[in-house]
């Protein structure tokens, strides 16, 4: 099935049969198929990643985040911002800190959506302070953990 219309029709037909109670031999249907990553969500902490990235190492974080963190008063270093981003992403998405690398995509790999983006911004603001926060509209354009870290660092520099 090379035509996307044919594929959509086939999938819709399978869905209709399944919803009507027919047994579908899913393993036979997927024989020879390829596996792909599914984005986990905060309410489901199951990680469906099958091919962990070996190209990049996770940011090392040794301390556990505080329940009610105080805003940081001293100048923010790149290391502080990067560690804070990883810690807060872990809290918001439910991924372990070790799994959150700078190259991870916020939406497709970490499951971040517009609802938990707001939660992420609130937690980052509490940790880093208002000065480190870019405009919300600028955050909708970030794709990776690294993009988010850079946006926060630039906002902090522009506010000084």
C-alpha positions as CSV (number, residue, x, y, z in Angstrom):
1,X,0.0,0.0,0.0
2,X,2.0,2.9,-1.2
3,X,-0.9,5.5,-1.6
4,X,-1.6,7.3,1.7
5,X,-5.3,7.3,0.8
6,X,-5.3,3.5,0.5
7,X,-3.4,3.2,3.8
8,X,-6.0,5.5,5.5
9,X,-8.9,3.5,4.1
10,X,-7.3,0.2,5.2
11,X,-6.6,1.5,8.7
12,X,-10.1,2.9,9.1
13,X,-11.5,-0.4,7.9
14,X,-9.5,-2.3,10.5
15,X,-10.6,0.1,13.2
16,X,-14.3,-0.4,12.2
17,X,-13.9,-4.2,12.3
18,X,-12.1,-4.1,15.7
19,X,-14.8,-1.9,17.2
20,X,-17.5,-4.3,16.0
21,X,-15.8,-7.1,17.9
22,X,-13.8,-8.9,15.2
23,X,-10.5,-10.4,16.2
24,X,-7.6,-8.9,14.3
25,X,-4.4,-10.9,14.1
26,X,-2.2,-7.9,14.9
27,X,1.2,-9.7,14.9
28,X,0.5,-11.1,11.4
29,X,-0.6,-7.6,10.3
30,X,2.6,-6.1,11.5
31,X,5.0,-8.9,10.3
32,X,8.0,-7.3,8.8
33,X,7.0,-3.8,9.9
34,X,9.3,-1.4,11.7
35,X,9.2,-0.2,15.2
36,X,9.0,3.4,16.2
37,X,9.0,5.4,19.4
38,X,5.8,6.6,21.0
39,X,5.8,9.7,23.1
40,X,5.1,8.9,26.7
41,X,2.8,11.3,28.6
42,X,3.0,12.5,32.2
43,X,0.0,10.4,33.2
44,X,1.6,7.2,31.7
45,X,5.2,6.8,33.0
46,X,5.8,3.8,30.7
47,X,8.8,4.5,28.4
48,X,8.2,3.1,25.0
49,X,11.7,4.0,23.7
50,X,13.3,1.0,22.1
51,X,16.3,2.5,20.6
52,X,18.1,4.7,23.2
53,X,20.4,7.3,21.8
54,X,24.1,6.5,22.2
55,X,25.2,9.7,20.5
56,X,24.8,12.0,23.4
57,X,25.2,11.7,27.1
58,X,22.7,13.0,29.6
59,X,23.3,16.1,31.6
60,X,24.6,15.0,35.0
61,X,22.4,16.1,37.9
62,X,23.3,15.1,41.4
63,X,20.8,16.9,43.7
64,X,17.1,16.2,43.9
65,X,14.8,19.1,43.1
66,X,13.2,20.7,46.2
67,X,9.5,20.5,46.7
68,X,9.1,24.4,46.8
69,X,12.3,25.7,45.3
70,X,13.4,29.3,46.0
71,X,14.2,31.5,43.0
72,X,17.9,31.8,42.2
73,X,19.3,35.2,43.1
74,X,22.8,34.9,41.8
75,X,23.7,35.2,38.1
76,X,22.6,32.1,36.2
77,X,25.4,30.0,34.6
78,X,24.8,27.9,31.6
79,X,25.3,24.8,33.7
80,X,22.7,25.9,36.2
81,X,20.2,26.6,33.5
82,X,20.8,23.3,31.7
83,X,20.5,21.3,35.0
84,X,17.4,23.2,36.0
85,X,15.8,22.6,32.6
86,X,16.5,18.8,32.9
87,X,15.2,18.6,36.5
88,X,12.0,20.5,35.7
89,X,11.4,18.5,32.5
90,X,11.7,15.4,34.5
91,X,9.1,16.6,37.0
92,X,6.7,17.7,34.3
93,X,7.0,14.8,31.8
94,X,7.7,11.9,34.3
95,X,10.9,10.9,32.4
96,X,13.9,10.1,34.6
97,X,16.6,12.8,34.6
98,X,19.1,10.4,33.0
99,X,16.8,10.0,29.9
100,X,16.6,13.7,29.2
101,X,19.4,14.8,27.0
102,X,20.0,18.1,25.3
103,X,19.1,16.7,21.9
104,X,15.7,15.2,22.9
105,X,12.7,16.7,21.2
106,X,10.3,18.2,23.6
107,X,7.1,17.1,21.9
108,X,7.8,13.9,20.0
109,X,10.3,12.3,22.4
110,X,9.3,13.7,25.8
111,X,5.6,14.1,25.2
112,X,5.4,17.8,26.1
113,X,2.2,19.4,24.9
114,X,0.7,22.9,25.2
115,X,-0.9,22.1,28.6
116,X,2.3,20.8,30.3
117,X,4.3,23.6,28.6
118,X,2.4,26.0,30.8
119,X,3.3,23.9,33.8
120,X,6.9,23.7,32.7
121,X,7.0,27.5,32.4
122,X,5.6,28.0,35.9
123,X,8.1,25.6,37.4
124,X,11.0,27.2,35.5
125,X,9.9,30.7,36.6
126,X,9.8,29.5,40.2
127,X,13.3,28.0,39.9
128,X,15.1,30.5,37.7
129,X,13.2,33.7,38.4
130,X,11.3,36.0,36.2
131,X,14.4,37.5,34.6
132,X,15.3,34.2,32.9
133,X,11.9,33.7,31.3
134,X,11.4,34.6,27.6
135,X,8.0,35.5,26.3
136,X,5.6,32.6,26.1
137,X,5.3,33.0,22.4
138,X,9.0,32.4,22.0
139,X,8.7,29.1,23.8
140,X,6.3,27.6,21.3
141,X,9.1,27.6,18.7
142,X,11.6,25.6,20.7
143,X,11.9,21.9,19.6
144,X,14.7,20.4,21.8
145,X,15.9,20.5,25.3
146,X,18.9,22.5,24.0
147,X,16.7,25.0,22.3
148,X,14.8,25.6,25.6
149,X,18.1,26.0,27.5
150,X,19.4,28.5,25.0
151,X,16.1,30.5,25.0
152,X,16.3,30.8,28.8
153,X,19.9,31.8,28.8
154,X,19.2,34.5,26.1
155,X,16.3,35.8,28.1
156,X,18.4,36.1,31.3
157,X,21.2,37.9,29.4
158,X,18.7,40.3,27.7
159,X,17.2,41.2,31.1
160,X,20.5,42.1,32.7
